[in-house]
Structures are given as C-alpha cells and as structure tokens.
C-alpha cells in the first residue's frame, strides 16, 4: 500500500516537473533549458517554432504521467500505463520532429 502511494506520488511529481519544463520552453522560449547543442544549432528565426514543438512534446509526456498517476490512484489498474505510453510516443514524435526540422 505504501509502495503504491509512493509510486503514484513519484509519477505525479515527475509529470508536474516535465510539464513545467515543457511550458517554460514552449511559452517562455527558454531554449537554454535544453541541451547546449540545441542552443547552438537552432537559428534565431527558428527558435520560436522549435521551442513550441519541443515544449508541447514535453507537456504531452508530463500530462501522460499525470493522467497515469490519477488512474492508478483511482483504480490501481495497470492499464493506466497505456495512457502514459500513448502520450510518451506522441511527445517523443514532436521532440524528434523538432530536432530534425530545426537543428541545422
């Protein structure tokens, strides 16, 4: 019981942290929160588009963790991981797309 609650709290805290980082990158264009490679390789005119795609990708991953934590808390169902997996794949696709498109 304690282990389950601890796991749910970890999911929630990590989800909130990733969502906040994604929001900062997306809305505040804090590209410096990402790896130095992105700061150097993304041109100034592409910075806004890169930050938007990357930030939304991180927010999706964070939301997937939060929804998964909520489902685990309410139902203790292992199927909650399907929600996280779907959000993770969608977020990862956005991150990879942004990297391929704007890192030149």
C-alpha positions in Angstrom: 0.0 0.0 0.0 2.8 2.5 1.0 4.8 1.5 -2.1 1.8 2.1 -4.4 1.2 5.5 -2.9 4.9 6.3 -3.2 4.9 5.2 -6.9 1.9 7.4 -7.6 3.5 10.4 -6.0 6.7 9.9 -8.0 4.6 9.7 -11.2 2.8 12.9 -10.3 5.9 14.9 -9.2 7.8 13.8 -12.3 4.8 14.6 -14.5 4.4 18.1 -13.0 8.1 18.8 -13.4 8.2 17.7 -17.0 5.1 19.7 -17.7 6.5 22.8 -16.1 9.7 22.5 -18.1 7.7 22.0 -21.3 5.6 25.1 -20.6 8.7 27.2 -19.9 10.3 26.0 -23.2 7.0 26.5 -25.1 5.6 29.7 -23.8 8.7 31.5 -22.4 11.0 30.2 -25.2 13.6 29.1 -22.6 15.7 27.1 -25.1 18.6 27.2 -22.6 16.8 24.6 -20.5 17.6 22.1 -23.3 21.0 20.7 -24.3 23.6 23.2 -25.5 23.5 21.6 -28.9 20.0 23.0 -29.5 21.0 26.4 -28.3 23.9 26.5 -30.8 22.3 24.8 -33.8 18.8 26.3 -33.8 18.8 29.6 -35.7 17.3 32.7 -34.1 14.4 32.8 -36.7 13.5 29.1 -36.0 13.8 29.4 -32.2 10.1 30.1 -31.6 8.9 27.2 -33.8 11.5 24.8 -32.2 10.5 25.9 -28.7 6.9 25.4 -29.5 7.2 21.9 -30.8 9.7 20.8 -28.2 7.7 22.4 -25.3 4.4 20.8 -26.5 6.2 17.4 -26.7 7.4 17.7 -23.1 4.0 18.9 -21.9 2.3 15.8 -23.5 4.8 13.5 -21.8 4.1 15.2 -18.5 0.4 15.1 -18.9 0.6 11.4 -19.7 2.4 10.8 -16.4 -0.2 12.9 -14.5 -3.1 11.1 -16.1 -1.5 7.7 -15.4 -0.9 8.7 -11.8 -4.6 9.7 -11.5 -5.8 6.5 -13.0 -3.5 4.5 -10.7 -4.7 6.4 -7.7 -8.4 5.9 -8.6 -8.4 2.3 -9.9 -5.0 0.7 -9.3 -5.2 -0.5 -12.8 -2.0 -1.4 -14.7 -3.8 -0.3 -17.8 -3.0 3.3 -16.8 0.4 2.8 -18.5 -1.3 2.7 -21.9 -2.2 6.3 -21.4 1.3 7.2 -20.5 2.7 5.2 -23.4 0.4 7.0 -25.9 1.3 10.4 -24.6 5.0 9.5 -24.4 5.1 8.3 -28.1 3.2 11.5 -29.2 5.5 13.7 -27.3 8.6 11.9 -28.5 7.4 12.3 -32.1 7.1 16.0 -31.6 10.6 16.2 -30.0 12.2 14.2 -32.8 10.3 16.2 -35.5 11.5 19.5 -33.9 15.1 18.2 -33.7 15.2 17.0 -37.3 13.5 20.1 -38.7 15.3 22.9 -36.9 18.7 21.6 -35.8 20.8 22.7 -38.8 
